[in-house]
Amino acid sequence: MKRYVNRNRKEVKEYKVGDKVLISTKDFLMKLMKKAIKKLTEKYIEPYIVKKIILENVVELELLMLLRTHPVVNMRRIVKY
């Protein structure tokens, strides 16, 4: 059973405090992105700084108040800048 579960898992990228990352816009509402056409919106937005590492797959970011989202995000939603 363990063999089947582990074949779809990937290695977690290690981030450090102070690294710059981009956030995926996949889960944001279109109102927040202020774009009418989903096809033309960016896949990732602005470089943000990693403020704190909470767990091995969860980090806290320094976000702008305009973004109106929770600053704690999963590693799947970010990529290195």
C-alpha positions as CSV (number, residue, x, y, z in Angstrom):
1,M,0.0,0.0,0.0
2,K,2.8,2.4,0.9
3,R,4.3,1.9,-2.6
4,Y,1.2,3.1,-4.3
5,V,0.8,6.2,-2.1
6,N,4.5,7.3,-2.4
7,R,4.7,7.1,-6.2
8,N,2.6,10.3,-6.6
9,R,4.4,12.3,-3.9
10,K,7.1,14.8,-4.7
11,E,9.9,16.2,-2.7
12,V,9.1,19.4,-0.9
13,K,11.2,22.4,-1.9
14,E,13.0,24.0,1.0
15,Y,12.4,27.7,1.6
16,K,14.2,30.0,4.0
17,V,13.1,33.1,5.7
18,G,13.7,36.0,3.4
19,D,13.3,34.0,0.1
20,K,11.1,35.7,-2.6
21,V,8.2,33.6,-3.9
22,L,5.4,34.0,-6.4
23,I,1.8,33.1,-5.4
24,S,-0.5,31.1,-7.8
25,T,-3.7,32.9,-8.8
26,K,-5.5,29.6,-9.4
27,D,-7.6,29.8,-6.2
28,F,-8.3,33.5,-6.2
29,L,-11.6,34.9,-7.1
30,M,-11.9,37.0,-10.3
31,K,-13.0,40.0,-8.2
32,L,-9.7,40.0,-6.4
33,M,-7.8,39.9,-9.7
34,K,-10.0,42.6,-11.3
35,K,-9.7,41.0,-14.7
36,A,-12.7,40.0,-16.8
37,I,-11.0,37.3,-18.8
38,K,-9.5,34.3,-17.0
39,K,-7.4,33.3,-20.0
40,L,-5.5,36.6,-19.8
41,T,-4.8,36.7,-16.1
42,E,-1.3,36.0,-14.8
43,K,-0.6,32.5,-13.4
44,Y,1.6,33.9,-10.6
45,I,1.6,37.3,-9.0
46,E,4.2,39.6,-7.4
47,P,7.2,38.4,-5.5
48,Y,6.5,38.2,-1.8
49,I,8.9,37.5,1.0
50,V,8.8,34.4,3.2
51,K,8.2,35.8,6.8
52,K,8.1,32.5,8.7
53,I,8.2,28.8,8.2
54,I,5.4,27.1,10.1
55,L,5.6,23.5,9.0
56,E,7.6,21.7,6.3
57,N,4.9,22.4,3.8
58,V,3.3,25.7,5.1
59,V,4.9,29.2,5.1
60,E,3.7,32.6,6.2
61,L,4.3,35.4,3.7
62,E,4.4,39.2,4.0
63,L,1.4,40.1,1.9
64,L,-0.2,43.5,1.0
65,M,-3.5,44.4,2.6
66,L,-5.0,44.9,-0.9
67,L,-4.7,41.2,-1.6
68,R,-7.2,40.3,1.2
69,T,-6.1,36.7,1.6
70,H,-4.6,34.8,4.5
71,P,-0.8,35.1,4.8
72,V,-0.3,31.4,5.6
73,V,-0.1,29.4,2.4
74,N,0.7,25.8,1.4
75,M,3.8,25.1,-0.6
76,R,1.7,23.9,-3.6
77,R,0.5,27.5,-4.2
78,I,4.0,29.1,-4.3
79,V,7.1,28.9,-6.5
80,K,10.5,30.5,-6.1
81,Y,11.1,33.8,-7.7
